[in-house]
Amino acid sequence: MQPPIRIAVLGSTGSIGRQSLDVIERFPRRFEVVALAAGNNTALLSRQVARHQPQYVWAESSSAALDDSIAATRAQRLPVDEIAVADDVDLVLVATAGAAGLLPTLGALAAGKPVAIANKEVLVMAGHLVRRALAGRADLLRPVDSEHSAIWQCLWGEASHEIRRIILTASGGAFRDLDPAALAAVTPTQALNHPTWTMGKKITVDSASLMNKGMETIEAMWLFDVPMDRVEVVLHRESIVHSLVEFSDGSVKAQLGYPDMRLPIECALAYPDRMPEPSVAPLDLASIGTLHFGSPDIDRFPCLRLAMEAGRTGGTMPAVMAAADEVAVDAFLTGKIGFTAIPSIIEAVMLRHTAIADPELDAVIGADRWARSAAGDSIQVTV
């Protein structure tokens, strides 16, 4: 029997991190937690440390409970970029939000370690640097997002040069049936009420604005090495068809399943194997009956347009777009701006930025910092 895969879970207290730990616990002979890293939720992290007994721990802040858990388990505090390259880490699950996942992702890939990527901003900000770090070893990068996992699975055994189109499905988010005139008055509570998925706050708001789907088009470009004009978005309210690939001969493959993140997490952790028993209910198409598809309304969801424009522009523009979105979404969640101000702030920041083509890491990080400051200035003007 093979020894268990030793996994570092970065972002362990978030939605994907918690579900990943559930999967790891379900298959103790296959997986082992050796590192946990999180932000400021030290109460949950302290419980995770006590339960999983990792060798390494990192948190952006501390607490007495976390200190006690680390002392009791004799874990070592280690920054995330050092955890990602530790000799006793076999696989790094990057489930952090925002730019925090960039350095550990690049470090792990450069060290030849597989990365299960659940952080959109890493590929949006610096997809070209991720491709460079892969150095032709595409199998090291394993997508966890349900849509990109679906595409990845559809491409197993296929040649990438035979891809004609990648078709990403979008649920439409919390406001898919709302009168556009009512969007200006929606609340954070309404935006966080996703019709089919349970996710973190930021990604749920991005789903409501379709920014999430726009970022996914950029991710798909880098993950699967295809130009942006071969990536499309189709609305699919049931979230059963997770994405599709059309090939040069007109054949189309799709991956289907109930909306449950445990399956794509398992695929990423166990690749190239599949787990011997399902974690999700078997798909019953007869009971579902009907699946619906439609075209997204770009005027209704300007964030989708902005993200795809940033992807086509390339260079530092996607990093600027992603950083401005993160600041604007936080301002919406804290009641500083309205929902429809989110795309206005992002567009204002993008218009002020002159993209640097093929930027190095320092330029990407600098663009991210500049965009955060510029978005903050725009918010101050708005309020």
C-alpha positions in Angstrom: 0.0 0.0 0.0 1.2 3.5 -0.9 1.9 5.9 2.0 -0.7 8.7 2.3 -0.3 11.9 0.3 1.0 14.6 2.7 -1.1 17.7 2.1 -0.7 21.3 3.1 -4.0 23.1 3.3 -3.6 26.8 2.8 -6.8 28.6 3.6 -8.0 25.8 5.9 -10.8 27.8 7.6 -12.5 28.9 4.4 -15.3 27.0 2.6 -13.0 25.0 0.3 -10.5 24.4 3.1 -13.1 23.0 5.4 -14.6 20.8 2.7 -11.1 19.6 1.8 -10.4 18.6 5.4 -13.7 16.6 5.3 -12.5 14.8 2.2 -9.1 14.1 3.8 -10.7 12.7 6.9 -12.9 10.5 4.9 -9.9 8.8 3.3 -7.3 8.6 6.1 -5.3 5.9 4.3 -4.9 8.1 1.2 -4.4 11.5 2.6 -2.7 13.1 5.6 -2.7 16.8 6.8 0.8 18.0 7.4 0.2 21.8 7.4 -2.6 24.2 8.0 -2.6 27.9 7.2 -5.4 30.4 7.6 -6.1 34.1 8.0 -7.7 35.5 11.2 -10.2 32.8 12.2 -7.9 31.5 14.9 -10.8 29.9 16.9 -11.5 27.5 14.0 -7.9 27.0 13.2 -7.1 26.1 16.8 -9.7 23.4 16.6 -8.4 22.1 13.3 -4.9 22.0 14.6 -6.1 19.9 17.6 -8.0 17.6 15.4 -5.5 17.1 12.5 -2.2 17.3 14.4 -0.2 19.1 11.6 3.5 19.5 11.6 3.3 23.1 10.4 0.8 26.0 11.2 0.5 29.5 10.0 -2.0 32.3 10.8 -2.1 36.0 10.1 -3.0 36.6 13.7 -2.8 34.7 17.0 -4.9 33.9 20.0 -4.4 32.0 23.3 -6.5 29.1 22.0 -4.3 28.8 18.9 -1.1 29.1 20.9 -2.3 26.3 23.2 -3.2 24.0 20.2 0.2 24.6 18.6 2.0 23.9 21.8 0.0 20.8 22.6 0.6 19.3 19.1 4.2 20.6 19.0 3.6 22.1 15.5 6.0 24.5 14.0 4.9 28.0 13.0 6.1 28.4 9.4 5.1 31.1 6.8 3.0 29.8 3.9 5.7 30.3 1.2 8.0 28.1 3.3 5.3 25.5 4.0 4.7 25.2 0.2 8.3 24.0 -0.4 8.8 21.9 2.8 10.4 18.5 2.0 7.6 16.6 3.9 4.8 18.3 1.9 3.7 16.2 -1.1 0.9 18.4 -2.4 -0.2 22.0 -1.7 -3.9 22.9 -1.7 -4.2 26.6 -2.3 -7.6 27.6 -1.0 -6.7 31.1 0.2 -8.4 34.2 -1.2 -6.7 37.0 -3.1 -3.0 37.6 -3.7 -2.0 35.6 -0.6 -1.9 32.4 -2.7 0.5 33.7 -5.3 3.9 33.2 -3.7 3.2 29.7 -2.3 1.8 28.6 -5.6 4.8 29.7 -7.6 7.2 28.3 -5.0 5.5 24.9 -4.9 5.5 24.6 -8.7 9.1 25.6 -8.9 9.9 22.9 -6.4 8.1 20.4 -8.5 5.2 19.9 -6.1 1.6 19.4 -7.3 -0.7 22.3 -6.5 -4.5 21.9 -6.2 -5.5 25.4 -7.0 -8.8 26.8 -5.6 -7.6 30.5 -5.7 -8.9 32.4 -8.7 -6.7 35.4 -8.2 -3.4 33.6 -8.6 -4.1 32.7 -12.2 -5.9 35.9 -12.9 -3.0 38.0 -11.6 -0.1 36.0 -12.8 -1.2 33.2 -15.1 1.9 33.7 -17.3 4.2 33.3 -14.3 2.3 30.1 -13.2 2.8 28.7 -16.8 6.4 29.6 -16.6 6.8 27.9 -13.2 5.2 24.8 -14.6 8.0 24.5 -17.1 6.0 22.1 -19.3 4.8 19.9 -16.4 1.1 20.8 -16.8 0.1 17.8 -14.6 1.4 19.6 -11.5 -1.5 22.1 -11.6 -4.8 20.6 -10.6 -7.9 22.8 -10.7 -10.4 22.6 -7.9 -13.1 25.0 -9.1 -16.0 22.9 -10.3 -16.0 24.5 -13.8 -12.3 24.1 -14.4 -12.3 20.6 -12.8 -15.0 19.7 -15.3 -12.9 21.0 -18.2 -9.8 19.2 -16.9 -11.7 15.9 -16.6 -13.1 16.4 -20.2 -9.5 16.8 -21.4 -8.0 13.7 -19.9 -6.7 11.7 -22.8 -7.3 14.5 -25.3 -4.8 16.7 -27.2 -5.0 20.4 -26.3 -4.5 21.5 -29.9 -7.8 19.8 -30.7 -9.8 22.1 -28.4 -12.2 24.3 -30.5 -14.1 25.9 -27.6 -14.2 25.8 -23.8 -17.7 26.5 -22.5 -18.0 27.6 -18.9 -21.4 27.3 -17.3 -22.7 30.0 -14.9 -25.6 29.7 -12.5 -26.4 33.4 -12.9 -26.0 34.0 -9.1 -28.4 35.5 -6.6 -29.8 38.2 -8.9 -30.3 36.2 -12.1 -34.1 36.8 -12.0 -34.1 40.2 -10.5 -35.3 43.3 -12.4 -32.1 45.2 -13.4 -33.7 48.4 -12.0 -33.7 46.8 -8.5 -30.0 45.9 -8.5 -28.9 49.3 -7.0 -30.9 48.7 -3.8 -29.9 45.0 -3.1 -28.2 44.2 0.2 -25.2 42.1 1.1 -27.6 39.5 2.7 -29.4 39.2 -0.6 -26.2 38.9 -2.6 -25.0 36.1 -0.3 -28.1 34.0 -0.9 -26.7 31.9 -3.8 -29.4 29.7 -5.5 -27.3 26.5 -5.9 -23.8 26.8 -4.2 -22.6 27.4 -0.6 -19.4 29.4 -0.8 -17.4 32.1 0.9 -18.7 35.7 1.0 -16.4 37.2 -1.6 -16.9 34.5 -4.2 -20.6 34.5 -3.7 -20.8 38.3 -4.3 -18.6 37.8 -7.4 -21.1 35.1 -8.5 -23.9 37.6 -8.2 -22.1 40.1 -10.4 -20.7 37.5 -12.8 -17.2 38.7 -12.0 -16.5 35.2 -10.8 -17.3 33.8 -14.3 -15.2 36.5 -15.9 -12.3 35.6 -13.8 -12.9 31.9 -14.7 -12.5 32.8 -18.4 -9.0 34.1 -17.6 -8.2 31.1 -15.5 -9.3 28.7 -18.3 -7.0 30.5 -20.7 -4.0 29.9 -18.5 -4.9 26.5 -17.2 -5.6 24.9 -20.6 -3.3 27.1 -22.7 -6.0 28.4 -25.1 -6.7 31.9 -26.4 -9.4 34.0 -24.8 -11.5 33.9 -28.0 -12.0 30.2 -27.5 -13.5 30.6 -24.1 -17.2 31.2 -23.8 -19.8 31.5 -21.0 -23.3 30.1 -21.0 -26.0 30.5 -18.3 -27.1 27.2 -16.7 -29.3 27.8 -13.7 -29.4 24.2 -12.4 -25.5 23.9 -12.0 -25.6 20.3 -13.1 -23.5 20.6 -16.2 -20.3 22.0 -14.7 -18.6 22.9 -18.1 -18.1 21.6 -21.6 -15.3 21.3 -24.2 -15.9 21.2 -27.9 -13.2 19.6 -30.1 -12.1 20.1 -33.6 -14.4 17.4 -35.0 -17.5 19.0 -33.4 -17.7 16.5 -30.5 -18.6 18.0 -27.2 -17.8 16.5 -23.8 -19.3 17.7 -20.5 -19.0 16.7 -16.9 -22.2 16.5 -14.9 -23.0 16.2 -11.2 -24.9 17.8 -8.3 -23.4 21.1 -7.1 -21.1 19.7 -4.4 -17.4 20.8 -4.1 -16.3 17.5 -2.6 -16.1 15.8 -6.0 -13.7 18.3 -7.7 -11.6 18.4 -4.4 -11.3 14.6 -4.5 -10.3 14.7 -8.2 -7.5 17.2 -7.5 -6.2 15.4 -4.5 -6.3 11.8 -5.9 -5.3 12.5 -9.5 -4.6 10.4 -11.6 -6.8 8.0 -9.6 -10.5 8.3 -8.8 -11.7 7.5 -5.3 -13.3 4.0 -4.9 -16.6 5.3 -3.6 -18.6 8.5 -4.2 -18.8 11.3 -1.7 -21.8 12.8 -3.4 -25.2 11.4 -4.3 -25.4 9.6 -7.7 -26.8 11.9 -10.4 -30.5 11.2 -11.2 -31.2 13.0 -14.5 -34.8 11.6 -14.6 -35.7 13.4 -11.3 -34.0 16.6 -12.6 -36.1 16.4 -15.8 -35.0 19.6 -17.6 -31.8 21.5 -17.9 -31.8 25.2 -19.0 -29.2 27.2 -20.9 -29.0 30.8 -22.1 -26.7 33.6 -23.0 -25.4 36.0 -20.3 -26.6 39.6 -20.5 -23.4 41.7 -20.6 -25.3 44.9 -20.0 -26.9 43.5 -16.9 -23.6 42.1 -15.7 -20.8 44.5 -16.7 -18.3 42.7 -14.4 -18.2 39.8 -16.9 -17.3 42.2 -19.7 -14.7 44.0 -17.6 -13.0 40.7 -16.6 -12.9 39.4 -20.2 -11.5 42.8 -21.4 -8.8 42.5 -18.8 -8.0 39.0 -20.0 -7.7 40.1 -23.6 -5.5 43.1 -22.6 -3.3 40.9 -20.5 -0.1 42.0 -18.8 -0.8 43.7 -15.4 -4.5 44.5 -16.3 -6.0 41.3 -14.9 -4.1 41.9 -11.6 -5.5 45.4 -11.4 -9.0 44.3 -12.2 -8.9 41.5 -9.6 -7.5 43.8 -6.9 -10.0 46.5 -7.6 -12.8 43.9 -7.4 -11.6 42.6 -4.0 -11.6 46.2 -2.6 -15.0 47.0 -4.1 -16.6 43.8 -2.9 -15.3 44.4 0.6 -16.8 47.9 0.5 -20.1 46.5 -0.6 -20.2 43.9 2.1 -19.4 46.5 4.8 -22.1 48.8 3.5 -19.9 51.5 2.1 -21.2 51.3 -1.5 -24.1 49.8 -3.4 -23.9 46.6 -5.5 -24.0 48.5 -8.9 -21.0 50.6 -7.7 -18.8 47.5 -7.8 -18.3 47.5 -11.6 -18.1 51.3 -11.8 -15.2 51.3 -9.4 -13.4 48.4 -11.2 -13.8 50.2 -14.5 -12.6 53.5 -13.2 -9.4 51.8 -11.9 -8.8 49.9 -15.1 -9.2 53.1 -17.2 -6.5 54.7 -15.0 -4.0 51.9 -15.5 -1.6 51.4 -18.4 -0.9 47.7 -18.6 2.7 46.4 -18.5 3.1 43.6 -21.0 4.7 40.3 -19.7 5.4 41.6 -16.2 7.7 40.0 -13.7 6.5 39.2 -10.2 7.5 42.6 -8.7 5.4 44.4 -11.4 2.4 42.2 -10.7 2.6 42.8 -7.0 3.1 46.5 -7.6 0.1 46.6 -9.9 -2.0 44.8 -7.3 -1.0 47.3 -4.6 -1.6 50.3 -6.8 -5.0 49.1 -7.8 -6.1 48.6 -4.2 -5.1 52.2 -3.4 -6.8 53.5 -6.5 -10.0 51.5 -5.7 -10.0 52.9 -2.2 -9.7 56.4 -3.6 -12.7 55.7 -5.9 -14.7 54.5 -3.0 -14.0 57.6 -1.0 -15.3 59.7 -4.0 -18.4 57.4 -4.3 -19.4 57.7 -0.6 
